[in-house]
Amino acid sequence: ATGKELVMPPQQFHLDFNEEGLVKEIGFYTVDRQQGNTGGLGGAFGYFYGVGKPLPIPEAKPFKPSFRFRTLQFVGAMGKKFSGGKKKQ
């Protein structure tokens, strides 16, 4: 035992149904990636990442925004700043 605590982020459970009312899909997703100490991962991916043994697949790695996404976020923030942040009516 390492004495470390595994803190998972909040997760939302969902059920999808088909036209007959039967369960089509059961799943969950992480609601707030910034909480916990599992790199924003939930479920088994979060567990393995949190204990220091991440799975060797891209889906089991914490989210990292791409350069393109970060650039678009920056451009949007600058546009909002220079336009005064006011909504047009």
N, C-alpha and C positions, 0 to 999 in steps of 0.2 A: 504494500500500500504506500502511495506517495503522499497522502495527506491532502492532496489537491481536491478542490471541489469542481465538479462538472456542472456548469450552468448553461442550460439550453435557452435559446431565444424563444419568444412566444410563437406558437404555431396554430394554424387554423385547420381544422378537420373538415372535409367536405364529402358529400355523396352526390353523384350524378345519376339521374334516373332516365330510363328510356320512355317511350310513349305508353307502354303498358304498366308503368309504375315500378318496374323492376330496377334494382341497382345495376347501373352500367359501369360505374367507376367509384372507387374509394381512394381518397388521397388526402394529402395535407401539404401545406406550404408554410414557410417562415413568414411571419407578419412583420417583424422588425429585426433586420439583420444586425443592427448595432448593439443589441442586447446580448448578454451571455458571453461565454468565453470559448465558443466553438467556431469562431470566424464567420458567424452568421449562418452556419449550416444547421439543419435540423435532422431529426431522425437518426438513422444509422451513420450517415455521413458526418453529422455533428458529433456523435459519440466517438467515432474513430479519430476525427480531427482533434477533438478535445482531450483525448488521452495520449496524443502525440503519435498516433499510428494512422495517418490519413491514407485513404485508399488511392491507388495509383491511376486514377482516371480524372479527366478534367472536371467532371460534374461534382467530384468530391473535394474540390478546392474552393476556398472562399472567393466570393465575387470580387473582381477587380475591373473597374470601368476601363474600357479601351481608350487609347489615345484619342480616337475620333469622338467618342462620347464625351470625354473630358473637355475637348476643344469646343464642341457644340454647347456644352453647359457654360463654358467661359464666355463664348460669343453671346449667348442669351442673357447672361448676367450683365455684360457690358452694354448690350442694347437696352436693357431695362434701366440701367443706371443713367445712361445718357439721354434717355427719353423722359426721364423724370419719374418713371415707374407709374405713370398715370394711365388709367384705362380710358380708351376713347369711347365716346357715347354715340 
